[in-house]
């Protein structure tokens, strides 16, 4: 008998409250009093922490992009090696 009470209590905890899902405003309904920011919490702790994490990550990304864009490679790096060492070095044939 105790187990059935326990199962019933557990089952009632797992049930969803379906009445609040389908609630819609009716013609006679009145909006709650107070300002909009008093009724709702827009800057939740999760959103605030997300902004705090996003700021350093965006700064790191900015510094990384600036560092990559400042790299310079001269066009001579892609030319055929014509230095004094390459002229005197023996050519290897394979």
Wavefront OBJ file of the C-alpha trace (Angstrom):
o trace
v 0.000 0.000 0.000
v 2.855 2.366 0.754
v 4.482 1.592 -2.570
v 1.344 2.589 -4.469
v 1.269 5.921 -2.612
v 4.926 6.475 -3.428
v 4.401 5.624 -7.088
v 1.390 7.912 -7.254
v 3.354 10.769 -5.664
v 6.252 10.240 -8.063
v 3.859 10.054 -10.985
v 2.195 13.334 -10.008
v 5.617 15.044 -9.814
v 6.434 13.947 -13.351
v 3.133 15.074 -14.826
v 3.164 18.222 -16.879
v 0.874 21.034 -16.052
v -1.053 21.281 -19.305
v -3.421 24.006 -18.189
v -0.803 26.756 -18.323
v 0.401 25.842 -21.823
v -2.823 26.540 -23.673
v -3.796 29.699 -21.790
v -4.734 32.605 -24.056
v -6.018 36.071 -23.414
v -9.784 36.364 -23.509
v -11.927 39.436 -24.097
v -12.482 40.114 -20.395
v -8.862 39.580 -19.327
v -6.905 42.545 -18.001
v -3.128 42.899 -18.228
v -1.277 42.866 -14.909
v -0.462 46.226 -13.371
v 3.047 47.622 -13.328
v 5.768 48.482 -15.759
v 7.012 45.967 -18.284
v 10.426 45.675 -16.617
v 8.748 45.112 -13.248
v 6.734 42.185 -14.577
v 9.491 40.428 -16.537
v 13.176 39.793 -16.006
v 15.006 40.447 -19.261
v 18.640 40.342 -18.129
v 18.665 36.884 -16.569
v 21.799 35.535 -14.887
v 22.414 33.140 -17.778
v 22.206 35.927 -20.334
v 24.436 38.152 -18.214
v 27.073 35.390 -17.896
v 26.864 34.790 -21.630
v 27.678 38.437 -22.303
v 30.554 38.324 -19.820
v 32.040 35.288 -21.579
v 31.389 36.587 -25.098
v 33.250 39.849 -24.485
v 36.696 38.289 -23.776
v 36.211 35.726 -26.540
v 35.438 38.453 -29.065
v 38.472 40.427 -27.907
v 40.689 37.357 -28.366
v 39.221 36.807 -31.835
v 39.865 40.462 -32.732
v 43.504 40.262 -31.628
v 43.992 36.993 -33.536
v 42.554 38.415 -36.762
v 44.673 41.565 -36.421
v 47.800 39.447 -35.868
v 47.079 37.286 -38.916
v 46.316 40.270 -41.107
v 49.560 42.001 -40.128
v 51.724 39.125 -41.382
v 53.613 40.051 -44.543
v 55.375 37.789 -47.013
v 57.441 39.388 -49.729
v 56.903 38.369 -53.326
v 60.574 37.349 -53.512
v 59.809 34.458 -51.182
v 57.931 32.781 -54.029
v 60.546 33.453 -56.740
v 63.206 31.030 -57.887
v 66.163 30.987 -55.506
v 68.817 33.088 -57.297
v 71.098 33.918 -54.374
v 74.900 33.511 -54.439
v 74.690 30.209 -52.582
v 72.408 28.601 -55.130
v 74.675 29.544 -58.064
v 77.781 27.925 -56.570
v 76.020 24.863 -55.165
v 76.171 21.757 -57.330
v 72.916 20.773 -58.950
v 71.487 17.425 -57.924
v 69.925 15.351 -60.659
v 67.446 12.677 -59.723
l 1 2 3 4 5 6 7 8 9 10 11 12 13 14 15 16 17 18 19 20 21 22 23 24 25 26 27 28 29 30 31 32 33 34 35 36 37 38 39 40 41 42 43 44 45 46 47 48 49 50 51 52 53 54 55 56 57 58 59 60 61 62 63 64 65 66 67 68 69 70 71 72 73 74 75 76 77 78 79 80 81 82 83 84 85 86 87 88 89 90 91 92 93 94
